[in-house]
């Protein structure tokens, strides 16, 4: 029985899961920054928010 494709699939799934987690973390940070800016209109947007 060859388990190599299963190992490759597991490695790819793990890498994809890591990328999704990083993307979601970036989205969460962006959302928090937008809330902070909306609640504090005196703060300036730098243009960096949303480019994560």
PyMOL Python script that loads the backbone (N, CA, C, O; Angstrom):
from pymol import cmd

cmd.read_pdbstr("""\
ATOM      1  N   UNK A   1       0.836  -1.182   0.000  1.00  0.00           N
ATOM      2  CA  UNK A   1       0.000   0.000   0.000  1.00  0.00           C
ATOM      3  C   UNK A   1       0.884   1.249   0.000  1.00  0.00           C
ATOM      4  O   UNK A   1       1.817   1.365   0.796  1.00  0.00           O
ATOM      5  N   UNK A   2       0.577   2.174  -0.901  1.00  0.00           N
ATOM      6  CA  UNK A   2       1.375   3.385  -1.032  1.00  0.00           C
ATOM      7  C   UNK A   2       0.697   4.537  -0.287  1.00  0.00           C
ATOM      8  O   UNK A   2      -0.427   4.916  -0.615  1.00  0.00           O
ATOM      9  N   UNK A   3       1.376   5.085   0.704  1.00  0.00           N
ATOM     10  CA  UNK A   3       0.798   6.178   1.497  1.00  0.00           C
ATOM     11  C   UNK A   3       1.339   7.538   1.075  1.00  0.00           C
ATOM     12  O   UNK A   3       0.992   8.554   1.678  1.00  0.00           O
ATOM     13  N   UNK A   4       2.176   7.572   0.056  1.00  0.00           N
ATOM     14  CA  UNK A   4       2.797   8.827  -0.364  1.00  0.00           C
ATOM     15  C   UNK A   4       1.779   9.890  -0.781  1.00  0.00           C
ATOM     16  O   UNK A   4       1.900  11.034  -0.341  1.00  0.00           O
ATOM     17  N   UNK A   5       0.784   9.567  -1.606  1.00  0.00           N
ATOM     18  CA  UNK A   5      -0.202  10.598  -1.954  1.00  0.00           C
ATOM     19  C   UNK A   5      -0.934  11.138  -0.723  1.00  0.00           C
ATOM     20  O   UNK A   5      -1.263  12.323  -0.667  1.00  0.00           O
ATOM     21  N   UNK A   6      -1.185  10.284   0.248  1.00  0.00           N
ATOM     22  CA  UNK A   6      -1.854  10.724   1.465  1.00  0.00           C
ATOM     23  C   UNK A   6      -0.964  11.696   2.235  1.00  0.00           C
ATOM     24  O   UNK A   6      -1.445  12.697   2.766  1.00  0.00           O
ATOM     25  N   UNK A   7       0.332  11.401   2.293  1.00  0.00           N
ATOM     26  CA  UNK A   7       1.273  12.303   2.974  1.00  0.00           C
ATOM     27  C   UNK A   7       1.328  13.650   2.260  1.00  0.00           C
ATOM     28  O   UNK A   7       1.308  14.702   2.900  1.00  0.00           O
ATOM     29  N   UNK A   8       1.396  13.609   0.931  1.00  0.00           N
ATOM     30  CA  UNK A   8       1.440  14.854   0.162  1.00  0.00           C
ATOM     31  C   UNK A   8       0.161  15.658   0.379  1.00  0.00           C
ATOM     32  O   UNK A   8       0.201  16.876   0.552  1.00  0.00           O
ATOM     33  N   UNK A   9      -0.963  14.967   0.368  1.00  0.00           N
ATOM     34  CA  UNK A   9      -2.244  15.641   0.579  1.00  0.00           C
ATOM     35  C   UNK A   9      -2.278  16.285   1.960  1.00  0.00           C
ATOM     36  O   UNK A   9      -2.741  17.416   2.108  1.00  0.00           O
ATOM     37  N   UNK A  10      -1.796  15.576   2.961  1.00  0.00           N
ATOM     38  CA  UNK A  10      -1.780  16.104   4.329  1.00  0.00           C
ATOM     39  C   UNK A  10      -0.869  17.330   4.433  1.00  0.00           C
ATOM     40  O   UNK A  10      -1.209  18.301   5.110  1.00  0.00           O
ATOM     41  N   UNK A  11       0.276  17.285   3.771  1.00  0.00           N
ATOM     42  CA  UNK A  11       1.205  18.420   3.804  1.00  0.00           C
ATOM     43  C   UNK A  11       0.603  19.641   3.113  1.00  0.00           C
ATOM     44  O   UNK A  11       0.724  20.765   3.601  1.00  0.00           O
ATOM     45  N   UNK A  12      -0.047  19.409   1.973  1.00  0.00           N
ATOM     46  CA  UNK A  12      -0.682  20.513   1.254  1.00  0.00           C
ATOM     47  C   UNK A  12      -1.826  21.095   2.076  1.00  0.00           C
ATOM     48  O   UNK A  12      -2.001  22.312   2.129  1.00  0.00           O
ATOM     49  N   UNK A  13      -2.597  20.232   2.710  1.00  0.00           N
ATOM     50  CA  UNK A  13      -3.710  20.691   3.541  1.00  0.00           C
ATOM     51  C   UNK A  13      -3.193  21.515   4.718  1.00  0.00           C
ATOM     52  O   UNK A  13      -3.790  22.529   5.081  1.00  0.00           O
ATOM     53  N   UNK A  14      -2.089  21.082   5.308  1.00  0.00           N
ATOM     54  CA  UNK A  14      -1.501  21.806   6.439  1.00  0.00           C
ATOM     55  C   UNK A  14      -1.014  23.186   5.992  1.00  0.00           C
ATOM     56  O   UNK A  14      -1.223  24.179   6.689  1.00  0.00           O
ATOM     57  N   UNK A  15      -0.366  23.243   4.831  1.00  0.00           N
ATOM     58  CA  UNK A  15       0.125  24.518   4.309  1.00  0.00           C
ATOM     59  C   UNK A  15      -1.041  25.453   3.985  1.00  0.00           C
ATOM     60  O   UNK A  15      -0.979  26.651   4.262  1.00  0.00           O
ATOM     61  N   UNK A  16      -2.093  24.903   3.401  1.00  0.00           N
ATOM     62  CA  UNK A  16      -3.262  25.712   3.072  1.00  0.00           C
ATOM     63  C   UNK A  16      -3.935  26.244   4.331  1.00  0.00           C
ATOM     64  O   UNK A  16      -4.360  27.398   4.381  1.00  0.00           O
ATOM     65  N   UNK A  17      -4.025  25.396   5.337  1.00  0.00           N
ATOM     66  CA  UNK A  17      -4.623  25.808   6.611  1.00  0.00           C
ATOM     67  C   UNK A  17      -3.821  26.961   7.221  1.00  0.00           C
ATOM     68  O   UNK A  17      -4.402  27.904   7.759  1.00  0.00           O
ATOM     69  N   UNK A  18      -2.492  26.887   7.138  1.00  0.00           N
ATOM     70  CA  UNK A  18      -1.633  27.938   7.676  1.00  0.00           C
ATOM     71  C   UNK A  18      -1.850  29.251   6.917  1.00  0.00           C
ATOM     72  O   UNK A  18      -1.932  30.317   7.527  1.00  0.00           O
ATOM     73  N   UNK A  19      -1.941  29.170   5.590  1.00  0.00           N
ATOM     74  CA  UNK A  19      -2.165  30.368   4.791  1.00  0.00           C
ATOM     75  C   UNK A  19      -3.519  31.003   5.097  1.00  0.00           C
ATOM     76  O   UNK A  19      -3.632  32.225   5.196  1.00  0.00           O
ATOM     77  N   UNK A  20      -4.541  30.167   5.245  1.00  0.00           N
ATOM     78  CA  UNK A  20      -5.877  30.674   5.562  1.00  0.00           C
ATOM     79  C   UNK A  20      -5.869  31.364   6.918  1.00  0.00           C
ATOM     80  O   UNK A  20      -6.479  32.419   7.088  1.00  0.00           O
ATOM     81  N   UNK A  21      -5.175  30.764   7.885  1.00  0.00           N
ATOM     82  CA  UNK A  21      -5.102  31.364   9.223  1.00  0.00           C
ATOM     83  C   UNK A  21      -4.414  32.726   9.155  1.00  0.00           C
ATOM     84  O   UNK A  21      -4.858  33.678   9.796  1.00  0.00           O
ATOM     85  N   UNK A  22      -3.334  32.821   8.384  1.00  0.00           N
ATOM     86  CA  UNK A  22      -2.624  34.095   8.245  1.00  0.00           C
ATOM     87  C   UNK A  22      -3.524  35.137   7.590  1.00  0.00           C
ATOM     88  O   UNK A  22      -3.543  36.296   8.004  1.00  0.00           O
ATOM     89  N   UNK A  23      -4.274  34.721   6.561  1.00  0.00           N
ATOM     90  CA  UNK A  23      -5.157  35.646   5.869  1.00  0.00           C
ATOM     91  C   UNK A  23      -6.256  36.138   6.802  1.00  0.00           C
ATOM     92  O   UNK A  23      -6.569  37.328   6.829  1.00  0.00           O
ATOM     93  N   UNK A  24      -6.842  35.216   7.571  1.00  0.00           N
ATOM     94  CA  UNK A  24      -7.906  35.595   8.501  1.00  0.00           C
ATOM     95  C   UNK A  24      -7.389  36.530   9.585  1.00  0.00           C
ATOM     96  O   UNK A  24      -8.091  37.452  10.000  1.00  0.00           O
ATOM     97  N   UNK A  25      -6.163  36.293  10.043  1.00  0.00           N
ATOM     98  CA  UNK A  25      -5.556  37.167  11.044  1.00  0.00           C
ATOM     99  C   UNK A  25      -5.369  38.569  10.465  1.00  0.00           C
ATOM    100  O   UNK A  25      -5.637  39.565  11.137  1.00  0.00           O
ATOM    101  N   UNK A  26      -4.913  38.639   9.225  1.00  0.00           N
ATOM    102  CA  UNK A  26      -4.735  39.938   8.570  1.00  0.00           C
ATOM    103  C   UNK A  26      -6.076  40.640   8.404  1.00  0.00           C
ATOM    104  O   UNK A  26      -6.176  41.848   8.621  1.00  0.00           O
ATOM    105  N   UNK A  27      -7.100  39.896   8.024  1.00  0.00           N
ATOM    106  CA  UNK A  27      -8.434  40.477   7.869  1.00  0.00           C
ATOM    107  C   UNK A  27      -8.946  40.997   9.210  1.00  0.00           C
ATOM    108  O   UNK A  27      -9.528  42.080   9.280  1.00  0.00           O
ATOM    109  N   UNK A  28      -8.729  40.226  10.271  1.00  0.00           N
ATOM    110  CA  UNK A  28      -9.174  40.623  11.606  1.00  0.00           C
ATOM    111  C   UNK A  28      -8.471  41.911  12.034  1.00  0.00           C
ATOM    112  O   UNK A  28      -9.098  42.809  12.594  1.00  0.00           O
ATOM    113  N   UNK A  29      -7.181  41.995  11.769  1.00  0.00           N
ATOM    114  CA  UNK A  29      -6.410  43.192  12.105  1.00  0.00           C
ATOM    115  C   UNK A  29      -6.943  44.394  11.332  1.00  0.00           C
ATOM    116  O   UNK A  29      -7.092  45.483  11.886  1.00  0.00           O
ATOM    117  N   UNK A  30      -7.225  44.186  10.054  1.00  0.00           N
ATOM    118  CA  UNK A  30      -7.768  45.261   9.217  1.00  0.00           C
ATOM    119  C   UNK A  30      -9.119  45.725   9.764  1.00  0.00           C
ATOM    120  O   UNK A  30      -9.372  46.926   9.858  1.00  0.00           O
ATOM    121  N   UNK A  31      -9.976  44.782  10.120  1.00  0.00           N
ATOM    122  CA  UNK A  31     -11.294  45.126  10.657  1.00  0.00           C
ATOM    123  C   UNK A  31     -11.172  45.911  11.962  1.00  0.00           C
ATOM    124  O   UNK A  31     -11.887  46.890  12.175  1.00  0.00           O
ATOM    125  N   UNK A  32     -10.264  45.474  12.831  1.00  0.00           N
ATOM    126  CA  UNK A  32     -10.060  46.177  14.103  1.00  0.00           C
ATOM    127  C   UNK A  32      -9.552  47.599  13.858  1.00  0.00           C
ATOM    128  O   UNK A  32      -9.974  48.540  14.530  1.00  0.00           O
ATOM    129  N   UNK A  33      -8.655  47.744  12.903  1.00  0.00           N
ATOM    130  CA  UNK A  33      -8.130  49.073  12.581  1.00  0.00           C
ATOM    131  C   UNK A  33      -9.237  49.971  12.047  1.00  0.00           C
ATOM    132  O   UNK A  33      -9.305  51.148  12.399  1.00  0.00           O
ATOM    133  N   UNK A  34     -10.098  49.427  11.205  1.00  0.00           N
ATOM    134  CA  UNK A  34     -11.195  50.221  10.659  1.00  0.00           C
ATOM    135  C   UNK A  34     -12.171  50.651  11.748  1.00  0.00           C
ATOM    136  O   UNK A  34     -12.679  51.773  11.718  1.00  0.00           O
ATOM    137  N   UNK A  35     -12.438  49.769  12.707  1.00  0.00           N
ATOM    138  CA  UNK A  35     -13.314  50.126  13.829  1.00  0.00           C
ATOM    139  C   UNK A  35     -12.664  51.235  14.654  1.00  0.00           C
ATOM    140  O   UNK A  35     -13.322  52.203  15.035  1.00  0.00           O
ATOM    141  N   UNK A  36     -11.377  51.086  14.924  1.00  0.00           N
ATOM    142  CA  UNK A  36     -10.655  52.104  15.691  1.00  0.00           C
ATOM    143  C   UNK A  36     -10.722  53.458  14.987  1.00  0.00           C
ATOM    144  O   UNK A  36     -10.963  54.483  15.624  1.00  0.00           O
ATOM    145  N   UNK A  37     -10.507  53.456  13.676  1.00  0.00           N
ATOM    146  CA  UNK A  37     -10.554  54.707  12.924  1.00  0.00           C
ATOM    147  C   UNK A  37     -11.960  55.297  12.897  1.00  0.00           C
ATOM    148  O   UNK A  37     -12.125  56.515  12.975  1.00  0.00           O
ATOM    149  N   UNK A  38     -12.965  54.447  12.787  1.00  0.00           N
ATOM    150  CA  UNK A  38     -14.334  54.967  12.736  1.00  0.00           C
ATOM    151  C   UNK A  38     -14.761  55.552  14.082  1.00  0.00           C
ATOM    152  O   UNK A  38     -15.577  56.473  14.126  1.00  0.00           O
ATOM    153  N   UNK A  39     -14.225  55.035  15.155  1.00  0.00           N
ATOM    154  CA  UNK A  39     -14.577  55.540  16.490  1.00  0.00           C
ATOM    155  C   UNK A  39     -13.730  56.738  16.898  1.00  0.00           C
ATOM    156  O   UNK A  39     -14.055  57.440  17.856  1.00  0.00           O
ATOM    157  N   UNK A  40     -12.655  56.964  16.178  1.00  0.00           N
ATOM    158  CA  UNK A  40     -11.746  58.073  16.488  1.00  0.00           C
ATOM    159  C   UNK A  40     -11.462  58.852  15.205  1.00  0.00           C
ATOM    160  O   UNK A  40     -10.393  58.707  14.612  1.00  0.00           O
ATOM    161  N   UNK A  41     -12.415  59.674  14.778  1.00  0.00           N
ATOM    162  CA  UNK A  41     -12.266  60.361  13.490  1.00  0.00           C
ATOM    163  C   UNK A  41     -11.065  61.310  13.423  1.00  0.00           C
ATOM    164  O   UNK A  41     -10.643  61.692  12.331  1.00  0.00           O
ATOM    165  N   UNK A  42     -10.515  61.693  14.572  1.00  0.00           N
ATOM    166  CA  UNK A  42      -9.351  62.577  14.567  1.00  0.00           C
ATOM    167  C   UNK A  42      -8.075  61.843  14.145  1.00  0.00           C
ATOM    168  O   UNK A  42      -7.076  62.482  13.815  1.00  0.00           O
ATOM    169  N   UNK A  43      -8.103  60.511  14.152  1.00  0.00           N
ATOM    170  CA  UNK A  43      -6.935  59.750  13.700  1.00  0.00           C
ATOM    171  C   UNK A  43      -6.877  59.780  12.179  1.00  0.00           C
ATOM    172  O   UNK A  43      -7.909  59.765  11.508  1.00  0.00           O
ATOM    173  N   UNK A  44      -5.668  59.821  11.645  1.00  0.00           N
ATOM    174  CA  UNK A  44      -5.499  59.867  10.202  1.00  0.00           C
ATOM    175  C   UNK A  44      -5.318  58.467   9.644  1.00  0.00           C
ATOM    176  O   UNK A  44      -4.665  57.621  10.255  1.00  0.00           O
ATOM    177  N   UNK A  45      -5.896  58.235   8.491  1.00  0.00           N
ATOM    178  CA  UNK A  45      -5.623  56.996   7.772  1.00  0.00           C
ATOM    179  C   UNK A  45      -4.290  57.175   7.058  1.00  0.00           C
ATOM    180  O   UNK A  45      -4.018  58.233   6.489  1.00  0.00           O
ATOM    181  N   UNK A  46      -3.468  56.141   7.090  1.00  0.00           N
ATOM    182  CA  UNK A  46      -2.156  56.237   6.453  1.00  0.00           C
ATOM    183  C   UNK A  46      -2.153  55.620   5.069  1.00  0.00           C
ATOM    184  O   UNK A  46      -1.189  55.782   4.321  1.00  0.00           O
ATOM    185  N   UNK A  47      -3.209  54.919   4.720  1.00  0.00           N
ATOM    186  CA  UNK A  47      -3.252  54.239   3.439  1.00  0.00           C
ATOM    187  C   UNK A  47      -2.729  52.825   3.533  1.00  0.00           C
ATOM    188  O   UNK A  47      -2.804  52.070   2.564  1.00  0.00           O
ATOM    189  N   UNK A  48      -2.198  52.452   4.691  1.00  0.00           N
ATOM    190  CA  UNK A  48      -1.655  51.107   4.860  1.00  0.00           C
ATOM    191  C   UNK A  48      -2.726  50.121   5.295  1.00  0.00           C
ATOM    192  O   UNK A  48      -2.563  48.915   5.106  1.00  0.00           O
ATOM    193  N   UNK A  49      -3.815  50.605   5.871  1.00  0.00           N
ATOM    194  CA  UNK A  49      -4.894  49.727   6.320  1.00  0.00           C
ATOM    195  C   UNK A  49      -5.563  49.140   5.093  1.00  0.00           C
ATOM    196  O   UNK A  49      -5.921  49.860   4.161  1.00  0.00           O
ATOM    197  N   UNK A  50      -5.728  47.829   5.103  1.00  0.00           N
ATOM    198  CA  UNK A  50      -6.405  47.169   3.995  1.00  0.00           C
ATOM    199  C   UNK A  50      -5.468  46.614   2.953  1.00  0.00           C
ATOM    200  O   UNK A  50      -5.915  45.969   2.004  1.00  0.00           O
ATOM    201  N   UNK A  51      -4.183  46.846   3.100  1.00  0.00           N
ATOM    202  CA  UNK A  51      -3.221  46.325   2.137  1.00  0.00           C
ATOM    203  C   UNK A  51      -2.507  45.104   2.675  1.00  0.00           C
ATOM    204  O   UNK A  51      -1.438  44.739   2.185  1.00  0.00           O
ATOM    205  N   UNK A  52      -3.088  44.472   3.680  1.00  0.00           N
ATOM    206  CA  UNK A  52      -2.472  43.296   4.296  1.00  0.00           C
ATOM    207  C   UNK A  52      -2.605  42.100   3.397  1.00  0.00           C
ATOM    208  O   UNK A  52      -2.146  41.012   3.745  1.00  0.00           O
TER     209      UNK A  52
END
""", "prot")
cmd.dss("prot")
cmd.show_as("cartoon", "prot")
cmd.util.cbc("prot")
cmd.orient("prot")
